[in-house]
Amino acid sequence: MVKSRRVFTREFKLAAIKELDAGKPLGLVARQLEVSAHTLHRWRREFREQPTKAFSGQGRRVLAESREAELERKIGQLTMENDFLKKLLRSFEEQQVAVNGGAPSIRRSAKKKSL
């Protein structure tokens, strides 16, 4: 599968430069926007050299797509963490039952009383 070349709007590039000028680390901004650090350096240099003429081409809006992809990745990561923690809790509870000789753990009995 061949990826087509991405095209960014002037507003997107200016927003990226604004985040860099606000003091955010280059690597962080690059990861958030899914753009290479080299590209961000080039955009910043072009803007500093000719602020009025920089980014005069036509582009498409990718910021919303980038944010959506970031949120989907975050949901996947949190789902994996939840699954891991559930398995860990189940394992811990099984160990407690084995140690207590079959008696339910304090957490389970307290949970049942509150229901």
N, CA, C and O of each residue as an XYZ file, in Angstrom:
460
protein
N       0.838     -1.172      0.000
C       0.000      0.000      0.000
C       0.891      1.247      0.000
O       1.796      1.375      0.825
N       0.629      2.130     -0.906
C       1.417      3.344     -1.042
C       0.689      4.479     -0.342
O      -0.489      4.729     -0.602
N       1.396      5.161      0.545
C       0.809      6.313      1.223
C       0.916      7.532      0.323
O       1.941      7.770     -0.316
N      -0.170      8.300      0.288
C      -0.097      9.540     -0.469
C       0.570     10.599      0.405
O       0.550     10.516      1.633
N       1.137     11.557     -0.227
C       1.828     12.626      0.486
C       0.815     13.498      1.208
O      -0.176     13.930      0.619
N       1.065     13.753      2.472
C       0.152     14.581      3.251
C       0.409     16.049      2.950
O       1.545     16.471      2.732
N      -0.669     16.812      2.945
C      -0.595     18.238      2.697
C      -1.255     18.932      3.885
O      -2.361     18.570      4.287
N      -0.571     19.933      4.444
C      -1.059     20.620      5.632
C      -1.433     22.057      5.300
O      -0.816     22.688      4.442
N      -2.440     22.562      5.983
C      -2.870     23.938      5.763
C      -1.895     24.909      6.431
O      -1.101     24.530      7.292
N      -1.979     26.148      6.015
C      -1.160     27.197      6.620
C      -1.491     27.324      8.103
O      -0.595     27.500      8.929
N      -2.772     27.234      8.437
C      -3.200     27.352      9.828
C      -2.593     26.238     10.685
O      -2.167     26.478     11.815
N      -2.559     25.026     10.143
C      -1.975     23.892     10.868
C      -0.492     24.144     11.149
O      -0.014     23.916     12.260
N       0.224     24.614     10.134
C       1.656     24.878     10.283
C       1.908     26.008     11.277
O       2.831     25.930     12.088
N       1.090     27.055     11.216
C       1.242     28.167     12.149
C       0.928     27.734     13.582
O       1.579     28.184     14.525
N      -0.067     26.863     13.743
C      -0.397     26.353     15.078
C       0.764     25.528     15.628
O       1.071     25.597     16.818
N       1.404     24.750     14.762
C       2.555     23.948     15.186
C       3.706     24.851     15.622
O       4.344     24.597     16.644
N       3.969     25.892     14.858
C       5.041     26.838     15.192
C       4.713     27.569     16.496
O       5.596     27.811     17.318
N       3.439     27.917     16.677
C       3.019     28.601     17.899
C       3.269     27.718     19.125
O       3.695     28.216     20.167
N       3.007     26.417     19.008
C       3.262     25.503     20.128
C       4.756     25.427     20.431
O       5.149     25.371     21.596
N       5.586     25.423     19.398
C       7.036     25.400     19.604
C       7.504     26.689     20.282
O       8.338     26.660     21.188
N       6.956     27.816     19.832
C       7.341     29.099     20.407
C       6.845     29.256     21.851
O       7.380     30.054     22.619
N       5.817     28.484     22.202
C       5.294     28.531     23.571
C       6.194     27.765     24.537
O       5.986     27.800     25.750
N       7.189     27.075     23.995
C       8.142     26.392     24.857
C       7.963     24.889     24.928
O       8.683     24.221     25.669
N       7.019     24.340     24.174
C       6.835     22.890     24.194
C       8.024     22.231     23.493
O       8.550     22.777     22.523
N       8.450     21.063     23.976
C       9.571     20.361     23.335
C       9.233     19.939     21.908
O       8.103     19.556     21.606
N      10.225     20.016     21.053
C      10.038     19.695     19.643
C       9.526     18.271     19.461
O       8.603     18.040     18.679
N      10.111     17.324     20.170
C       9.704     15.925     20.036
C       8.259     15.703     20.423
O       7.546     14.939     19.772
N       7.822     16.373     21.486
C       6.439     16.243     21.943
C       5.470     16.776     20.895
O       4.479     16.125     20.565
N       5.760     17.950     20.383
C       4.890     18.550     19.361
C       4.865     17.668     18.114
O       3.809     17.467     17.515
N       6.013     17.150     17.728
C       6.088     16.286     16.546
C       5.223     15.040     16.734
O       4.495     14.648     15.822
N       5.298     14.417     17.914
C       4.484     13.226     18.168
C       3.003     13.560     18.207
O       2.186     12.821     17.657
N       2.649     14.657     18.846
C       1.237     15.036     18.943
C       0.630     15.294     17.574
O      -0.504     14.899     17.303
N       1.382     15.950     16.722
C       0.866     16.321     15.405
C       1.152     15.271     14.343
O       0.713     15.399     13.201
N       1.890     14.231     14.723
C       2.271     13.158     13.803
C       3.014     13.712     12.582
O       2.706     13.393     11.433
N       4.000     14.550     12.883
C       4.853     15.164     11.864
C       6.290     14.963     12.330
O       6.556     14.954     13.532
N       7.216     14.802     11.392
C       8.601     14.601     11.794
C       9.201     15.888     12.366
O       8.777     16.993     12.027
N      10.188     15.718     13.235
C      10.859     16.864     13.844
C      11.545     17.706     12.766
O      11.576     18.933     12.854
N      12.088     17.041     11.759
C      12.751     17.750     10.660
C      11.758     18.688      9.958
O      12.093     19.823      9.618
N      10.550     18.199      9.750
C       9.531     19.011      9.086
C       9.187     20.233      9.926
O       9.029     21.332      9.395
N       9.072     20.043     11.237
C       8.782     21.178     12.114
C       9.901     22.212     12.083
O       9.649     23.417     12.068
N      11.155     21.720     12.072
C      12.289     22.648     11.962
C      12.194     23.457     10.676
O      12.405     24.670     10.684
N      11.878     22.793      9.582
C      11.789     23.452      8.279
C      10.665     24.489      8.281
O      10.846     25.606      7.795
N       9.503     24.118      8.828
C       8.387     25.065      8.885
C       8.760     26.300      9.695
O       8.467     27.427      9.296
N       9.409     26.078     10.834
C       9.788     27.206     11.687
C      10.799     28.097     10.965
O      10.689     29.322     11.017
N      11.778     27.497     10.295
C      12.788     28.262      9.566
C      12.140     29.072      8.435
O      12.443     30.253      8.263
N      11.243     28.430      7.660
C      10.570     29.128      6.571
C       9.751     30.311      7.095
O       9.730     31.380      6.486
N       9.084     30.107      8.219
C       8.268     31.184      8.775
C       9.133     32.331      9.271
O       8.777     33.495      9.084
N      10.256     32.027      9.897
C      11.134     33.085     10.414
C      11.792     33.867      9.279
O      12.020     35.071      9.402
N      12.095     33.187      8.177
C      12.745     33.866      7.061
C      11.773     34.783      6.323
O      12.128     35.909      5.973
N      10.554     34.310      6.084
C       9.562     35.107      5.350
C       8.167     34.875      5.939
O       7.402     34.066      5.415
N       7.842     35.563      6.998
C       6.563     35.326      7.671
C       5.337     35.542      6.780
O       4.343     34.829      6.920
N       5.393     36.491      5.889
C       4.213     36.777      5.064
C       4.075     35.818      3.886
O       2.960     35.543      3.443
N       5.187     35.308      3.378
C       5.152     34.439      2.204
C       5.186     32.951      2.555
O       4.943     32.110      1.690
N       5.481     32.621      3.798
C       5.598     31.215      4.171
C       4.237     30.523      4.084
O       3.212     31.082      4.473
N       4.252     29.312      3.571
C       3.070     28.434      3.505
C       1.953     29.021      2.663
O       0.804     29.054      3.104
N       2.255     29.468      1.502
C       1.245     30.086      0.646
C       0.452     29.065     -0.162
O      -0.522     29.435     -0.818
N       0.841     27.792     -0.133
C       0.149     26.770     -0.929
C      -1.172     26.343     -0.326
O      -1.523     26.732      0.788
N      -1.902     25.532     -1.087
C      -3.180     24.998     -0.625
C      -2.920     23.734      0.187
O      -2.010     22.968     -0.132
N      -3.689     23.518      1.200
C      -3.524     22.335      2.035
C      -4.863     21.848      2.535
O      -5.895     22.461      2.262
N      -4.852     20.747      3.266
C      -6.099     20.254      3.837
C      -5.955     20.160      5.347
O      -4.837     20.076      5.855
N      -7.008     20.172      6.033
C      -7.019     20.182      7.495
C      -6.789     18.773      8.038
O      -7.571     17.866      7.754
N      -5.732     18.584      8.810
C      -5.416     17.278      9.371
C      -5.407     17.292     10.890
O      -5.248     16.243     11.514
N      -5.572     18.438     11.484
C      -5.511     18.533     12.936
C      -6.604     17.700     13.586
O      -6.340     16.995     14.560
N      -7.821     17.766     13.073
C      -8.933     16.994     13.633
C      -8.667     15.500     13.480
O      -8.907     14.730     14.410
N      -8.171     15.086     12.312
C      -7.853     13.673     12.082
C      -6.764     13.219     13.038
O      -6.819     12.109     13.565
N      -5.784     14.067     13.260
C      -4.687     13.735     14.160
C      -5.205     13.559     15.579
O      -4.813     12.615     16.265
N      -6.061     14.434     16.020
C      -6.619     14.365     17.373
C      -7.462     13.103     17.538
O      -7.410     12.438     18.573
N      -8.234     12.787     16.510
C      -9.072     11.583     16.559
C      -8.201     10.324     16.650
O      -8.497      9.418     17.429
N      -7.147     10.272     15.867
C      -6.249      9.118     15.908
C      -5.571      9.013     17.272
O      -5.389      7.913     17.794
N      -5.201     10.149     17.844
C      -4.566     10.155     19.167
C      -5.525      9.604     20.218
O      -5.124      8.809     21.068
N      -6.779     10.021     20.164
C      -7.771      9.549     21.132
C      -8.045      8.055     20.971
O      -8.224      7.347     21.962
N      -8.078      7.575     19.730
C      -8.275      6.143     19.502
C      -7.108      5.338     20.065
O      -7.315      4.272     20.645
N      -5.889      5.835     19.899
C      -4.722      5.145     20.469
C      -4.803      5.124     21.992
O      -4.477      4.123     22.630
N      -5.237      6.233     22.556
C      -5.353      6.337     24.018
C      -6.403      5.355     24.539
O      -6.189      4.713     25.567
N      -7.521      5.234     23.852
C      -8.565      4.278     24.245
C      -8.009      2.862     24.206
O      -8.242      2.077     25.126
N      -7.281      2.532     23.156
C      -6.672      1.202     23.061
C      -5.697      0.948     24.195
O      -5.681     -0.135     24.779
N      -4.886      1.944     24.504
C      -3.903      1.800     25.580
C      -4.606      1.597     26.919
O      -4.219      0.722     27.694
N      -5.629      2.391     27.197
C      -6.355      2.274     28.462
C      -7.090      0.936     28.558
O      -7.170      0.352     29.639
N      -7.618      0.455     27.456
C      -8.277     -0.846     27.449
C      -7.285     -1.942     27.802
O      -7.594     -2.832     28.593
N      -6.094     -1.881     27.219
C      -5.067     -2.881     27.532
C      -4.664     -2.802     29.001
O      -4.493     -3.834     29.650
N      -4.512     -1.597     29.528
C      -4.149     -1.434     30.939
C      -5.245     -1.988     31.846
O      -4.950     -2.658     32.836
N      -6.504     -1.713     31.516
C      -7.611     -2.237     32.322
C      -7.626     -3.758     32.315
O      -7.800     -4.383     33.361
N      -7.446     -4.357     31.141
C      -7.415     -5.820     31.048
C      -6.284     -6.392     31.887
O      -6.463     -7.386     32.590
N      -5.125     -5.763     31.809
C      -3.978     -6.232     32.591
C      -4.272     -6.154     34.083
O      -3.991     -7.099     34.821
N      -4.832     -5.042     34.531
C      -5.124     -4.866     35.950
C      -6.205     -5.832     36.426
O      -6.134     -6.325     37.552
N      -7.196     -6.110     35.598
C      -8.224     -7.079     35.959
C      -7.618     -8.470     36.145
O      -7.959     -9.173     37.096
N      -6.727     -8.865     35.247
C      -6.056    -10.161     35.361
C      -5.191    -10.206     36.614
O      -5.161    -11.218     37.315
N      -4.497     -9.128     36.892
C      -3.651     -9.059     38.076
C      -4.490     -9.163     39.345
O      -4.109     -9.872     40.277
N      -5.610     -8.476     39.396
C      -6.505     -8.528     40.547
C      -7.059     -9.936     40.732
O      -7.109    -10.445     41.852
N      -7.473    -10.563     39.640
C      -7.995    -11.932     39.700
C      -6.929    -12.878     40.238
O      -7.225    -13.743     41.062
N      -5.698    -12.719     39.782
C      -4.592    -13.558     40.240
C      -4.330    -13.330     41.724
O      -4.121    -14.284     42.474
N      -4.341    -12.075     42.146
C      -4.121    -11.746     43.552
C      -5.219    -12.347     44.428
O      -4.937    -12.897     45.493
N      -6.469    -12.241     43.977
C      -7.578    -12.798     44.751
C      -7.479    -14.310     44.860
O      -7.789    -14.879     45.906
N      -7.049    -14.967     43.783
C      -6.874    -16.419     43.823
C      -5.780    -16.806     44.813
O      -5.904    -17.807     45.518
N      -4.722    -16.026     44.867
C      -3.657    -16.286     45.837
C      -4.167    -16.108     47.259
O      -3.816    -16.891     48.141
N      -4.988    -15.093     47.495
C      -5.535    -14.859     48.824
C      -6.439    -16.003     49.260
O      -6.419    -16.405     50.423
N      -7.226    -16.525     48.339
C      -8.096    -17.654     48.649
C      -7.252    -18.869     49.005
O      -7.576    -19.599     49.942
N      -6.174    -19.087     48.264
C      -5.298    -20.228     48.539
C      -4.609    -20.075     49.891
O      -4.479    -21.051     50.630
N      -4.172    -18.875     50.219
C      -3.485    -18.622     51.485
C      -4.457    -18.741     52.660
O      -4.097    -19.282     53.706
N      -5.671    -18.247     52.499
C      -6.656    -18.256     53.577
C      -7.397    -19.584     53.688
O      -8.326    -19.700     54.487
N      -7.012    -20.573     52.917
C      -7.638    -21.886     52.989
C      -9.060    -21.899     52.466
O      -9.920    -22.578     53.027
N      -9.313    -21.179     51.426
C     -10.630    -21.202     50.816
C     -11.564    -20.113     51.307
O     -12.653    -19.950     50.757
N     -11.172    -19.366     52.324
C     -12.015    -18.272     52.811
C     -11.947    -17.109     51.835
O     -10.880    -16.817     51.296
N     -13.060    -16.448     51.602
C     -13.032    -15.315     50.683
C     -12.175    -14.185     51.237
O     -12.029    -14.036     52.450
N     -11.622    -13.406     50.344
C     -10.778    -12.296     50.769
C     -11.626    -11.220     51.423
O     -12.845    -11.191     51.250
N     -10.994    -10.351     52.163
C     -11.682     -9.275     52.858
C     -12.368     -8.360     51.849
O     -13.483     -7.891     52.074
N     -11.698     -8.120     50.754
C     -12.231     -7.218     49.733
C     -13.547     -7.760     49.175
O     -14.511     -7.011     49.019
N     -13.587     -9.031     48.882
C     -14.800     -9.638     48.327
C     -15.932     -9.598     49.343
O     -17.055     -9.226     49.003
N     -15.649     -9.981     50.596
C     -16.714    -10.012     51.587
C     -17.228     -8.613     51.885
O     -18.430     -8.439     52.088
N     -16.363     -7.618     51.917
C     -16.785     -6.243     52.136
C     -17.624     -5.763     50.955
O     -18.600     -5.032     51.126
N     -17.236     -6.177     49.783
C     -17.958     -5.782     48.579
C     -19.358     -6.390     48.598
O     -20.327     -5.719     48.242
N     -19.476     -7.659     49.010
C     -20.762     -8.320     49.028
C     -21.675     -7.697     50.078
O     -22.879     -7.581     49.844
N     -21.135     -7.292     51.232
C     -21.950     -6.701     52.288
C     -22.534     -5.374     51.828
O     -23.666     -5.034     52.170
N     -21.750     -4.620     51.043
C     -22.228     -3.306     50.614
C     -23.318     -3.413     49.562
O     -24.081     -2.467     49.366
N     -23.403     -4.549     48.884
C     -24.442     -4.721     47.865
C     -25.715     -5.012     48.549
O     -26.740     -5.196     47.893
